[in-house]
Amino acid sequence: MSQSAAGVVYENGNGVAKDEQKAVAYYKLAVKRGNADGQLRLAHMYLEGRGGLPLDPKEGRRLMDLSASQGYQPAKDWIAAHPNS
């Protein structure tokens, strides 16, 4: 299981106790490996100020742009839907 997938398990509480801080830790590991899905998911956590992270739209957008730059369609779709974010 990838770090990003592990983060989703904890973020949603799929078969484990829901723990957004653990989810963030896994997403950060995924980001360190250049994983586009992890970048998108961590971006959302910053954009929403979840998982113990501060609300940080600038960092959220940076991560979303990074994900989109790898061709990750969900990130590209989010950017298209939120052009001024």
FIFI-68400 format. One line per 4 residues: number of its first residue (from 1); for each residue x, y, z of N, C-alpha, C. Coordinates in steps of 0.02 Angstrom, whole numbers. Example, Ala and Ser with C-alpha at 12.3 -4.5 7.8 and 13.67 -1.06 7.14 Angstrom:
% FIFI-68400
1 = 660:-284:390:615:-225:390:660:-165:390 ~ 642:-112:354:684:-53:357:645:2:394 .
//
This chain:
% FIFI-68400
1 = 42:-59:0:0:0:0:45:62:0 ~ 28:110:-43:67:171:-46:54:215:15 ~ 99:263:28:89:309:83:24:349:74 ~ 11:369:12:-50:407:-1:-112:364:15 .
5 = -112:302:-5:-169:258:9:-176:247:84 ~ -121:240:119:-124:233:192:-154:296:224 ~ -135:354:197:-164:416:222:-239:418:213 ~ -263:395:156:-335:394:143:-370:349:194 .
9 = -340:292:210:-369:247:260:-380:283:326 ~ -329:320:348:-335:356:412:-379:418:407 ~ -376:452:350:-418:511:342:-492:493:346 ~ -511:437:316:-581:416:313:-601:366:368 .
13 = -552:339:404:-567:290:455:-591:224:426 ~ -559:202:371:-577:139:338:-543:81:373 ~ -579:49:419:-552:-9:454:-505:9:511 ~ -494:73:522:-452:97:577:-488:157:607 .
17 = -465:178:666:-493:239:695:-473:298:652 ~ -521:341:638:-507:401:598:-456:444:634 ~ -403:463:597:-349:502:626:-318:545:572 ~ -341:607:567:-317:652:514:-244:670:523 .
21 = -218:670:584:-147:685:594:-104:629:566 ~ -124:567:575:-88:511:544:-93:515:468 ~ -152:534:444:-161:542:372:-112:592:344 ~ -105:649:379:-58:701:357:13:674:357 .
25 = 31:636:407:99:607:410:112:563:349 ~ 63:522:331:71:479:272:72:520:208 ~ 30:571:203:31:613:143:98:649:136 ~ 127:671:192:193:703:188:246:655:163 .
29 = 243:592:184:289:542:158:280:533:83 ~ 217:531:61:203:524:-10:231:584:-49 ~ 223:644:-21:248:704:-54:323:701:-61 ~ 358:677:-10:431:671:-13:453:625:-69 .
33 = 410:578:-87:425:531:-142:401:557:-209 ~ 372:617:-209:349:646:-272:282:619:-296 ~ 243:590:-251:179:559:-269:126:613:-281 ~ 99:615:-341:50:667:-360:-14:663:-319 .
37 = -37:602:-305:-98:595:-265:-86:620:-193 ~ -28:604:-165:-11:629:-99:-7:705:-98 ~ 20:734:-151:23:807:-155:-47:838:-155 ~ -92:809:-195:-160:833:-197:-194:827:-129 .
41 = -186:770:-98:-220:758:-34:-193:803:22 ~ -127:812:23:-99:858:72:-120:930:57 ~ -124:946:-6:-148:1013:-26:-217:1026:4 ~ -262:977:-2:-329:986:26:-327:996:102 .
45 = -283:961:135:-278:969:208:-256:1040:225 ~ -209:1067:188:-188:1137:200:-244:1185:181 ~ -278:1173:126:-331:1217:103:-389:1219:152 ~ -398:1165:190:-454:1161:237:-431:1167:309 .
49 = -365:1172:321:-340:1177:389:-358:1116:431 ~ -347:1057:404:-365:994:438:-303:954:456 ~ -313:904:497:-259:858:516:-205:890:557 ~ -223:942:594:-174:977:636:-133:1028:598 .
53 = -147:1037:534:-112:1086:493:-147:1154:498 ~ -109:1207:491:-141:1273:488:-176:1282:421 ~ -226:1324:420:-257:1343:357:-205:1383:319 ~ -183:1356:261:-128:1387:224:-143:1381:149 .
57 = -184:1427:122:-201:1423:52:-141:1427:5 ~ -90:1463:23:-30:1469:-19:5:1401:-26 ~ 15:1367:30:47:1301:28:1:1250:-6 ~ -63:1255:6:-110:1210:-27:-107:1218:-102 .
61 = -105:1280:-126:-103:1292:-198:-36:1269:-227 ~ 19:1280:-190:85:1258:-214:85:1182:-225 ~ 58:1146:-177:55:1073:-183:9:1051:-239 ~ -47:1086:-247:-94:1070:-300:-61:1081:-368 .
65 = -26:1137:-375:10:1152:-438:63:1099:-452 ~ 98:1077:-399:149:1026:-406:118:961:-432 ~ 62:942:-403:27:882:-424:4:888:-497 ~ -25:945:-514:-48:956:-583:9:956:-633 .
69 = 67:980:-611:125:983:-657:149:913:-676 ~ 129:863:-637:146:794:-654:92:762:-698 ~ 43:802:-717:-10:777:-760:-66:743:-723 ~ -69:750:-656:-121:716:-617:-187:751:-628 .
73 = -233:716:-662:-295:747:-684:-338:775:-628 ~ -346:740:-571:-387:770:-517:-360:839:-494 ~ -295:848:-493:-267:913:-475:-280:964:-530 ~ -274:943:-592:-288:988:-647:-361:1010:-646 .
77 = -405:963:-631:-477:978:-627:-491:1027:-570 ~ -459:1017:-512:-469:1062:-456:-446:1133:-474 ~ -389:1138:-506:-363:1204:-525:-410:1238:-575 ~ -437:1200:-622:-484:1228:-670:-547:1253:-635 .
81 = -569:1218:-584:-630:1237:-547:-617:1294:-497 ~ -555:1306:-480:-536:1357:-430:-480:1401:-457 ~ -492:1437:-511:-438:1475:-544:-409:1531:-501 ~ -447:1556:-454:-423:1612:-413:-399:1591:-344 .
85 = -393:1527:-333:-372:1502:-267:-297:1500:-261 .
//
